[in-house]
């Protein structure tokens, strides 16, 4: 056997052995996150329930792995959604098992598991590889000149960050539809430019802004004292210390001024005579046992809800807003302002609110002992929980309609909720329904229909004209209400994931009614011994309210009259073919530029 043949055989053996070893470790994620256990990052930021900087810290820590992946593969980001989701899951497991980071942080900090997928259409100037990057900026190299070497000093670090901003401006100006360019720049700087690499403490601290533990900083200082001029280092440290103390004091002063201004703004907008109370954060911490996980009763994209008991024994639900940007502040103020004006037996009243200087935002409501409607028609909280009876279902539907009717007609200007769904309908101890969660609510402009650039709501419950064009009218709440009626009557979700076609509940119910099988829409627990005519009327109103054509939907006031039998239900018009029908081609999605909305709202396939 020749020497070359032996070498070839050995190479093949090593190649497949290496593949097998990598697959045994993880079949999907190419990033090894073991560094989170050894890298000296400051994890104390993620062990305080009121700490607002943890998400940024975790994302910076994750970026080290992305930079290592770029260094090894020359690929920005990850190849597909499964890989991205797997990597986030691996990263989460490492932090939970080794650092005891609260599990509740990850759905908020990494709410989109596909954001690290390499897509030319949503990336920076179509860049996917290091070669692409170098071709785009071959005559523009501020990173190479400013981000190499030791970035410990404030001057060196500032030059590197400034270089990243210049590259970002250059790429965005030459490719206007680009996104993520600054993040691409810092990944490239850490992985390719800097000689020490992304796992170096000096590189990660500067380029990714990752907080470093005091122990690591202390060790670094000792090394400088050993290898540098003692007097010079002490002088520099003293100067930097004075500068940092001043900056911290100045920043805190500005934050306090901004906080005071924001609090005054909230108090001035939220009417003082509504009975809502301004809570101190200490009261809420005592009520919720320090916002402990044992007291957590719900969470979502907006934040977390905790059960609490006030000093007078009153049970409350405390909603902590975790969106800390300007939009989150706007949502908080909007919800506080709108709910503080509302007093109706079928709308959840605001008991009070709280704002802290570290961007804490809290809304306090009365605690609803029977949870949400979702708990009773979809996810049973315990095995002994009985199905809702027909009278209960009927009264819940009527309660929701009355609450919406008050929002649309009982106050001026009218309020459009924009997110009516089962999880936003709460049930008190008497099973009375209350419409809740007004964070996305919007007040009308003199009752006029208009377009909005910010489409808010939940997939499946969104009216098509609102999802596609941002057309905002009271009929978008009517559409969502129709969906909820059919969910209550059938116990079936708006989109049944168990079916291959993922049929929308309205198309399914319409098919049953048209074929004379309306009783198959009723949940099995209410099919016997109940007034079929009345239940059929509720189903028909649900189908009519959720019609795809705006003009054919009734107002919420007329829908309530139809439900109560005060006016007749008009003949149901035919519904258009479901949007999964083959005549709808992908080019339609591209022209509307809302393919993702359509596919998730109406369960359109790519066939």
MARGUKE-989068 format. One line per field, with one value per residue (C-alpha): residue number from 0; residue in one letter; x, y, z. Coordinates in Angstrom, 2 decimals, padded with zeros to 5 digits. Example, Ala and Ser with C-alpha at 12.3 -4.5 7.8 and 13.67 -1.06 7.14 Angstrom:
nr <- (0 1)
rest <- (A S)
east <- (012.30 013.67)
north <- (-004.50 -001.06)
up <- (007.80 007.14)
//
This chain:
nr <- (0 1 2 3 4 5 6 7 8 9 10 11 12 13 14 15 16 17 18 19 20 21 22 23 24 25 26 27 28 29 30 31 32 33 34 35 36 37 38 39 40 41 42 43 44 45 46 47 48 49 50 51 52 53 54 55 56 57 58 59 60 61 62 63 64 65 66 67 68 69 70 71 72 73 74 75 76 77 78 79 80 81 82 83 84 85 86 87 88 89 90 91 92 93 94 95 96 97 98 99 100 101 102 103 104 105 106 107 108 109 110 111 112 113 114 115 116 117 118 119 120 121 122 123 124 125 126 127 128 129 130 131 132 133 134 135 136 137 138 139 140 141 142 143 144 145 146 147 148 149 150 151 152 153 154 155 156 157 158 159 160 161 162 163 164 165 166 167 168 169 170 171 172 173 174 175 176 177 178 179 180 181 182 183 184 185 186 187 188 189 190 191 192 193 194 195 196 197 198 199 200 201 202 203 204 205 206 207 208 209 210 211 212 213 214 215 216 217 218 219 220 221 222 223 224 225 226 227 228 229 230 231 232 233 234 235 236 237 238 239 240 241 242 243 244 245 246 247 248 249 250 251 252 253 254 255 256 257 258 259 260 261 262 263 264 265 266 267 268 269 270 271 272 273 274 275 276 277 278 279 280 281 282 283 284 285 286 287 288 289 290 291 292 293 294 295 296 297 298 299 300 301 302 303 304 305 306 307 308 309 310 311 312 313 314 315 316 317 318 319 320 321 322 323 324 325 326 327 328 329 330 331 332 333 334 335 336 337 338 339 340 341 342 343 344 345 346 347 348 349 350 351 352 353 354 355 356 357 358 359 360 361 362 363 364 365 366 367 368 369 370 371 372 373 374 375 376 377 378 379 380 381 382 383 384 385 386 387 388 389 390 391 392 393 394 395 396 397 398 399 400 401 402 403 404 405 406 407 408 409 410 411 412 413 414 415 416 417 418 419 420 421 422 423 424 425 426 427 428 429 430 431 432 433 434 435 436 437 438 439 440 441 442 443 444 445 446 447 448 449 450 451 452 453 454 455 456 457 458 459 460 461 462 463 464 465 466 467 468 469 470 471 472 473 474 475 476 477 478 479 480 481 482 483 484 485 486 487 488 489 490 491 492 493 494 495 496 497 498 499 500 501 502 503 504 505 506 507 508 509 510 511 512 513 514 515 516 517 518 519 520 521 522 523 524 525 526 527 528 529 530 531 532 533 534 535 536 537 538 539 540 541 542 543 544 545 546 547 548 549 550 551 552 553 554 555 556 557 558 559 560 561 562 563 564 565 566 567 568 569 570 571 572 573 574 575 576 577 578 579 580 581 582 583 584 585 586 587 588 589 590 591 592 593 594 595 596 597 598 599 600 601 602 603 604 605 606)
rest <- (X X X X X X X X X X X X X X X X X X X X X X X X X X X X X X X X X X X X X X X X X X X X X X X X X X X X X X X X X X X X X X X X X X X X X X X X X X X X X X X X X X X X X X X X X X X X X X X X X X X X X X X X X X X X X X X X X X X X X X X X X X X X X X X X X X X X X X X X X X X X X X X X X X X X X X X X X X X X X X X X X X X X X X X X X X X X X X X X X X X X X X X X X X X X X X X X X X X X X X X X X X X X X X X X X X X X X X X X X X X X X X X X X X X X X X X X X X X X X X X X X X X X X X X X X X X X X X X X X X X X X X X X X X X X X X X X X X X X X X X X X X X X X X X X X X X X X X X X X X X X X X X X X X X X X X X X X X X X X X X X X X X X X X X X X X X X X X X X X X X X X X X X X X X X X X X X X X X X X X X X X X X X X X X X X X X X X X X X X X X X X X X X X X X X X X X X X X X X X X X X X X X X X X X X X X X X X X X X X X X X X X X X X X X X X X X X X X X X X X X X X X X X X X X X X X X X X X X X X X X X X X X X X X X X X X X X X X X X X X X X X X X X X X X X X X X X X X X X X X X X X X X X X X X X X X X X X X X X X X X X X X X X X X X X X X X X X X X X X X X X X X X X X X X X X X X X X X X X X X X X X X X X X X X X X X X X X X X X X X X X X X X X X X X X X X X X X X X X X X X X X X X X X X X)
east <- (000.00 001.46 002.17 -000.40 -003.06 -002.35 -002.60 -005.90 -007.36 -006.31 -007.87 -011.19 -011.17 -010.39 -013.09 -015.89 -014.68 -014.78 -018.28 -019.51 -018.02 -019.60 -022.99 -022.85 -022.37 -025.14 -026.82 -027.80 -025.93 -022.35 -021.44 -019.82 -021.18 -018.88 -017.28 -020.29 -019.10 -015.49 -015.66 -015.52 -018.75 -020.75 -023.81 -025.04 -027.03 -029.32 -030.09 -032.02 -035.75 -035.73 -032.50 -033.15 -029.71 -029.77 -031.17 -028.41 -025.83 -027.16 -027.26 -023.66 -022.62 -024.37 -022.55 -019.20 -020.38 -021.59 -018.19 -016.41 -018.71 -017.80 -014.10 -014.35 -016.75 -016.51 -020.34 -022.24 -025.12 -026.54 -027.72 -031.40 -034.15 -033.67 -029.99 -030.77 -033.44 -031.11 -028.27 -030.52 -031.77 -028.18 -027.19 -030.20 -029.41 -025.82 -026.94 -029.74 -027.71 -024.39 -025.37 -028.94 -030.17 -034.02 -035.74 -038.37 -035.79 -035.17 -038.61 -038.28 -034.60 -034.75 -038.39 -037.54 -035.59 -034.98 -033.29 -029.81 -030.56 -028.46 -030.91 -029.63 -032.95 -032.89 -029.17 -026.62 -026.25 -026.79 -023.62 -023.45 -019.73 -016.41 -015.63 -018.89 -017.96 -014.49 -015.82 -018.39 -015.88 -012.62 -011.75 -013.06 -011.10 -011.51 -012.04 -008.65 -006.91 -008.86 -010.10 -006.88 -004.79 -005.53 -008.82 -008.71 -008.22 -011.14 -009.45 -008.69 -012.17 -013.86 -011.88 -013.00 -016.67 -016.44 -014.97 -017.93 -020.35 -018.53 -018.69 -022.40 -023.06 -021.06 -022.98 -026.42 -025.80 -024.73 -027.40 -030.43 -032.49 -029.74 -030.23 -027.95 -024.88 -023.50 -023.87 -022.15 -019.34 -018.73 -018.86 -016.27 -014.10 -014.10 -013.73 -011.49 -009.79 -008.79 -005.75 -006.88 -010.28 -013.84 -013.23 -010.60 -011.86 -010.54 -012.20 -015.58 -015.71 -015.11 -016.63 -019.67 -020.05 -020.14 -019.94 -016.90 -016.88 -014.91 -012.60 -011.53 -010.99 -008.88 -006.68 -006.22 -005.11 -002.55 -001.02 -000.68 001.03 003.53 004.39 003.90 005.23 003.59 003.30 001.97 -000.68 -001.85 -002.08 -004.10 -006.41 -006.96 -007.74 -010.07 -011.72 -012.40 -013.74 -016.00 -017.30 -018.13 -019.77 -021.77 -022.86 -023.75 -025.64 -027.55 -028.41 -029.73 -031.66 -033.25 -034.23 -035.69 -037.46 -038.99 -040.10 -041.62 -043.43 -044.87 -045.99 -047.72 -049.41 -050.60 -052.05 -053.65 -056.65 -056.21 -059.90 -060.24 -059.30 -056.08 -053.24 -049.56 -047.77 -044.26 -042.01 -041.45 -045.18 -045.18 -042.03 -043.60 -046.87 -045.18 -042.43 -039.79 -041.35 -040.54 -041.12 -043.60 -045.84 -045.58 -048.97 -048.33 -045.88 -045.75 -044.06 -045.12 -043.54 -044.54 -047.60 -047.28 -049.91 -049.59 -051.29 -051.33 -050.89 -054.68 -055.14 -056.36 -055.24 -053.86 -052.18 -049.00 -048.00 -044.31 -043.60 -040.29 -040.19 -037.86 -037.48 -039.52 -042.27 -042.55 -042.88 -045.56 -047.48 -047.30 -048.51 -051.17 -052.55 -052.49 -054.19 -056.91 -057.79 -057.80 -060.72 -062.73 -065.23 -067.47 -068.51 -067.10 -063.76 -060.83 -060.25 -056.82 -056.08 -052.79 -049.36 -045.70 -042.61 -039.05 -035.85 -034.29 -037.00 -039.34 -042.94 -045.80 -049.59 -051.71 -055.14 -057.61 -056.74 -059.17 -059.45 -060.71 -057.88 -058.41 -060.97 -058.12 -057.70 -061.27 -061.81 -058.34 -055.86 -057.44 -055.60 -056.35 -057.89 -060.93 -061.90 -065.23 -066.10 -068.00 -071.76 -073.94 -075.25 -071.65 -070.53 -073.53 -072.99 -069.26 -069.95 -072.55 -070.18 -067.42 -069.88 -071.06 -067.49 -066.60 -069.81 -068.82 -065.35 -066.82 -069.83 -069.71 -066.71 -065.43 -063.27 -063.95 -061.30 -060.27 -058.80 -056.92 -056.05 -059.27 -058.47 -059.14 -056.08 -057.17 -060.61 -060.45 -063.06 -063.89 -065.11 -068.66 -067.40 -068.23 -066.03 -063.89 -061.97 -058.33 -054.87 -055.23 -051.51 -052.24 -055.49 -055.80 -058.25 -060.02 -059.67 -063.19 -064.47 -062.81 -061.26 -057.57 -054.39 -051.78 -048.17 -047.98 -050.09 -050.61 -052.40 -052.22 -051.96 -055.28 -057.39 -056.37 -058.92 -057.51 -057.83 -055.89 -053.18 -052.70 -053.20 -053.26 -056.87 -058.04 -061.79 -064.09 -064.70 -061.27 -062.51 -065.73 -063.69 -061.66 -064.88 -066.38 -063.33 -063.65 -067.38 -066.56 -063.74 -066.10 -068.85 -066.58 -063.59 -061.46 -058.55 -058.61 -055.98 -055.99 -052.34 -053.35 -054.82 -052.44 -054.30 -054.42 -057.95 -059.16 -061.96 -064.36 -063.96 -064.41 -067.59 -069.01 -068.47 -070.43 -073.31 -073.50 -073.69 -076.45 -074.21 -074.19 -074.43 -070.92 -069.68 -070.96 -068.53 -069.41 -070.25 -073.18 -074.66 -077.26 -080.26 -079.47 -081.46 -080.08 -081.77 -080.15 -076.74 -077.02 -077.78 -074.54 -072.55 -074.08 -073.29 -069.71 -069.35 -070.91 -068.67 -065.56 -066.43 -063.42 -065.32 -065.56 -068.90 -070.65 -069.67 -072.18 -071.20 -070.63 -073.93 -075.88 -074.00 -075.11 -078.73 -078.52 -077.10 -079.89 -082.51 -083.62 -082.97 -082.82 -079.59 -079.33 -078.76 -075.13 -073.30 -070.98 -067.41 -064.53 -062.51 -060.01 -056.73 -054.99 -056.79 -054.39 -055.55 -053.67 -050.12 -046.98 -046.61 -049.61 -047.76 -044.73 -046.76 -048.42 -045.11 -046.91 -046.34 -045.41 -048.56 -050.81 -049.21 -049.57 -052.96 -054.69 -052.41 -051.46 -049.05 -046.19 -047.54)
north <- (000.00 003.35 006.20 008.45 005.75 005.35 009.11 009.26 006.38 008.04 011.36 009.70 007.92 011.15 013.05 010.64 010.19 013.95 014.18 011.43 013.15 016.50 014.95 013.12 016.42 018.22 017.27 020.84 023.65 024.22 026.50 025.22 027.31 025.88 029.31 030.65 028.58 029.78 033.27 035.88 037.70 039.45 037.17 039.06 041.29 038.32 037.31 040.42 040.45 044.19 044.26 045.65 045.03 041.21 040.79 042.92 040.96 037.59 038.71 039.99 036.65 034.81 037.05 035.58 032.21 033.78 035.45 032.13 030.55 033.32 032.81 029.06 028.98 032.49 032.57 035.40 033.97 030.43 028.42 027.77 028.29 024.83 025.52 028.94 027.52 024.69 027.09 029.32 026.19 024.98 028.43 028.51 025.04 026.03 029.15 027.45 024.43 026.14 029.69 029.20 031.99 032.24 030.36 033.11 035.55 033.65 033.98 037.74 038.14 035.71 036.02 035.39 032.12 032.81 036.21 034.67 032.96 034.09 035.53 037.75 039.60 040.68 041.02 043.78 044.58 040.91 039.91 036.27 035.43 037.08 037.19 039.10 041.54 042.21 042.77 045.30 047.42 046.68 050.40 051.22 049.72 051.66 048.40 046.95 050.09 050.60 047.22 045.19 044.58 045.32 047.27 047.70 051.47 053.80 055.56 052.37 050.96 054.21 054.22 050.66 051.39 054.55 052.49 050.12 053.03 054.45 051.08 050.86 054.33 053.49 050.26 051.70 054.73 052.53 049.87 051.72 048.60 047.09 046.04 044.60 046.26 047.46 043.98 042.49 045.02 044.07 040.35 040.89 043.03 040.44 037.34 038.46 041.75 041.41 039.18 037.98 036.72 037.02 034.94 037.35 039.38 042.65 042.03 040.94 043.76 046.45 045.17 043.38 045.61 042.51 043.33 041.65 040.34 042.20 039.22 039.24 042.97 042.58 039.90 042.03 044.95 042.77 041.68 045.32 046.12 043.30 044.04 047.80 050.82 050.77 054.49 055.04 052.34 053.67 057.13 055.89 053.85 056.82 059.09 056.55 055.96 059.65 059.86 056.80 058.06 061.38 059.69 057.40 060.34 062.37 059.44 058.80 062.48 062.51 059.29 060.74 063.89 061.80 059.57 062.54 064.01 060.68 060.21 063.74 062.97 059.74 061.36 064.27 061.99 059.49 061.21 061.80 061.29 057.75 055.97 054.49 054.49 055.33 052.36 052.37 049.56 048.40 047.70 045.57 043.68 042.80 041.81 039.42 038.05 039.91 039.00 035.35 032.72 030.98 034.01 034.20 033.43 034.39 035.79 036.90 039.29 042.26 040.95 038.96 038.87 038.06 037.29 039.43 040.23 043.84 044.79 045.03 041.45 042.37 039.93 041.65 040.83 042.85 043.20 044.03 045.58 044.29 046.25 048.99 051.04 054.12 051.97 050.04 053.32 054.45 051.17 051.48 055.09 054.27 051.35 053.30 056.31 054.33 051.94 054.69 056.31 053.09 051.86 049.04 045.71 043.78 045.59 044.91 048.02 049.43 049.47 051.34 051.61 052.12 053.52 053.10 054.94 051.77 051.60 049.39 049.69 048.04 047.93 046.60 044.98 043.05 039.35 037.16 033.83 031.85 032.85 033.44 032.05 030.14 028.15 026.86 026.15 024.96 024.30 022.88 023.99 020.67 017.32 017.86 021.07 020.65 021.85 025.12 024.67 026.21 029.01 029.86 029.98 032.10 034.59 034.88 035.73 038.33 039.82 040.23 041.87 044.31 045.22 045.89 047.83 050.13 050.66 051.48 053.56 054.27 056.62 059.39 059.00 055.31 052.74 049.89 047.04 045.40 042.18 040.38 036.70 034.01 034.80 038.44 037.53 037.05 035.36 036.44 034.23 034.29 033.38 036.87 037.79 040.92 042.17 042.83 043.77 047.20 047.63 047.62 049.58 052.69 055.57 056.54 059.89 061.29 057.88 058.04 055.02 055.46 053.56 052.77 051.86 049.72 046.58 045.07 041.96 038.17 035.95 034.29 036.90 039.79 041.08 040.70 044.37 045.30 042.66 043.54 047.29 048.60 049.78 050.55 050.60 049.20 046.23 044.75 044.09 042.64 040.20 039.02 038.76 036.48 034.20 034.04 033.18 030.18 029.11 029.21 027.34 024.62 024.37 024.49 026.92 029.56 027.57 023.82 022.77 019.08 019.36 019.37 022.26 024.33 025.44 028.74 028.13 030.39 028.38 025.15 026.39 027.80 024.42 022.68 025.19 025.08 021.26 021.28 019.95 022.96 020.69 019.45 022.96 022.68 021.36 017.78 018.80 021.01 018.89 017.17 018.76 022.36 024.84 024.04 027.05 029.53 027.89 027.91 031.64 032.22 030.23 032.20 035.52 034.34 033.47 036.80 038.85 037.11 037.57 038.57 041.49 044.50 045.75 042.45 042.44 043.94 046.54 045.18 046.80 044.96 041.74 042.00 042.52 039.46 037.35 038.44 037.80 041.42 041.57 038.89 037.59 038.40 035.55 034.58 035.60 033.11 033.24 033.52 030.38 029.82 031.54 028.16 027.58 026.92 029.95 032.24 032.30 033.39 036.46 037.97 037.78 039.45 042.33 042.98 042.53 040.84 037.18 036.37 038.03 036.17 032.78 033.03 034.70 032.54 029.49 029.82 027.16 027.77 025.28)
up <- (000.00 -001.03 001.39 -000.26 000.04 003.76 004.31 002.38 004.43 007.68 006.59 005.79 009.17 011.02 009.10 009.94 013.53 013.99 012.49 014.78 017.83 016.95 016.30 019.61 021.35 019.56 016.28 015.42 017.14 015.91 018.83 022.02 024.90 027.60 027.85 029.77 032.77 032.68 031.20 034.03 033.17 035.86 036.31 039.38 036.98 036.23 039.82 040.83 039.94 039.22 037.16 033.70 032.18 032.21 028.69 027.19 029.21 028.01 024.39 024.65 026.14 023.29 020.79 021.87 020.55 017.30 016.83 017.43 014.85 012.38 013.08 012.47 009.51 007.95 008.18 009.85 011.89 011.62 008.59 009.44 012.09 013.63 014.24 015.71 018.01 019.08 019.88 022.00 023.81 024.45 025.67 028.00 029.40 030.21 032.07 033.98 035.10 035.86 036.77 038.06 035.78 036.09 033.27 032.92 031.47 028.25 026.54 027.04 026.10 023.14 022.04 018.38 017.99 014.30 014.68 014.34 011.02 008.05 005.50 002.67 002.47 006.12 006.73 006.24 002.52 001.63 003.52 004.60 004.71 005.57 001.86 001.23 003.98 002.62 -000.89 000.35 002.31 000.52 000.39 003.88 006.77 010.05 012.00 011.04 012.21 015.45 016.78 016.87 019.97 023.62 023.92 027.71 027.75 027.30 024.38 022.44 023.09 022.03 018.78 018.03 018.74 016.67 013.82 013.99 013.80 010.77 008.98 009.84 008.39 005.27 004.59 005.37 003.15 000.23 000.87 002.36 003.16 005.27 008.89 011.59 010.04 013.37 014.87 011.82 012.33 015.97 015.15 012.40 014.69 017.49 015.31 012.42 013.28 016.93 017.40 020.85 019.62 020.99 024.14 025.40 028.36 026.91 023.53 024.92 027.47 024.84 021.59 023.05 026.11 028.35 032.09 033.66 037.24 039.85 040.37 036.72 036.80 039.94 038.35 035.27 037.40 039.18 035.89 034.90 038.21 037.66 034.05 033.95 035.73 039.17 039.55 036.04 036.35 039.70 038.21 035.26 037.47 039.73 036.78 035.23 038.58 039.07 035.52 035.96 039.30 037.69 034.70 036.97 039.11 036.02 034.46 037.68 037.93 034.36 034.97 038.07 036.17 033.33 035.85 037.65 034.32 033.24 036.56 036.31 032.77 033.80 036.77 034.68 031.97 034.34 035.86 039.61 040.47 039.13 042.33 040.92 043.45 042.97 044.59 046.03 044.75 048.34 048.70 045.56 046.59 049.93 048.29 045.82 048.11 046.15 042.80 043.44 040.77 043.07 042.72 038.93 037.32 033.69 031.19 027.57 025.17 027.37 030.57 033.66 035.95 039.67 042.28 045.37 048.66 049.88 053.52 053.96 052.70 049.20 046.52 043.41 040.11 039.48 035.83 035.31 031.90 030.54 027.26 028.42 025.25 024.40 022.88 026.15 028.06 025.61 026.05 029.83 029.87 027.26 029.27 032.54 030.95 029.16 031.99 034.60 032.71 032.44 035.00 033.74 035.25 032.28 032.00 034.34 036.45 037.27 041.00 040.67 039.06 039.90 038.16 039.48 038.59 037.08 034.39 036.40 035.14 037.04 036.73 039.59 039.11 041.22 041.21 039.25 041.08 038.09 035.78 032.09 029.65 028.01 031.25 030.97 027.28 026.22 029.04 032.20 035.31 037.06 036.11 038.33 036.56 034.81 031.33 031.13 031.05 028.34 030.67 031.61 027.97 027.04 029.87 029.15 025.49 026.48 029.09 026.48 024.07 026.74 027.65 024.02 023.45 026.31 024.82 021.41 022.47 026.21 026.23 023.97 022.03 021.49 022.41 020.11 022.13 019.18 021.06 022.00 022.65 025.26 027.39 027.68 029.06 032.85 035.06 038.60 041.44 040.00 036.49 035.25 032.29 032.28 029.24 030.22 028.89 027.30 026.52 022.77 023.00 020.85 021.11 017.91 016.20 016.26 015.27 011.85 010.14 009.52 008.79 011.40 010.74 013.87 013.53 016.97 018.08 017.94 014.87 014.02 015.79 013.52 011.03 007.49 006.54 009.68 009.21 005.53 005.38 008.97 008.55 012.09 012.85 015.51 013.19 014.02 017.59 016.14 014.04 017.07 019.09 016.43 016.66 020.47 020.19 017.98 020.31 023.31 021.50 020.11 022.46 019.32 018.82 016.09 014.15 014.72 014.45 014.54 011.05 008.06 006.41 009.64 008.84 010.30 012.80 010.86 007.64 009.61 011.34 008.09 006.42 009.19 009.01 005.21 005.25 007.90 010.68 012.98 016.06 015.31 016.10 019.69 022.28 023.20 026.79 025.63 022.83 024.97 026.68 025.72 023.55 020.08 018.46 020.84 020.53 016.73 016.89 018.80 016.23 013.36 015.05 015.56 011.84 010.81 013.14 011.81 008.15 006.04 004.48 006.77 005.40 006.19 009.87 012.33 014.89 018.37 019.43 016.71 017.45 021.09 020.02 017.74 020.57 022.91 020.22 019.95 016.20 013.53 012.10 008.38 005.96 006.17 002.99 001.33 002.50 000.01 -000.58 002.23 001.45 001.37 -001.95 -004.83 -006.84 -004.47 -005.78 -003.89 -006.10 -004.33 -001.03 -002.52 -003.97 -000.62 001.21 004.08 003.36 006.96 008.26 005.82 006.38 010.15 010.27 007.68 007.76 004.08 002.88 000.46 -002.07)
//
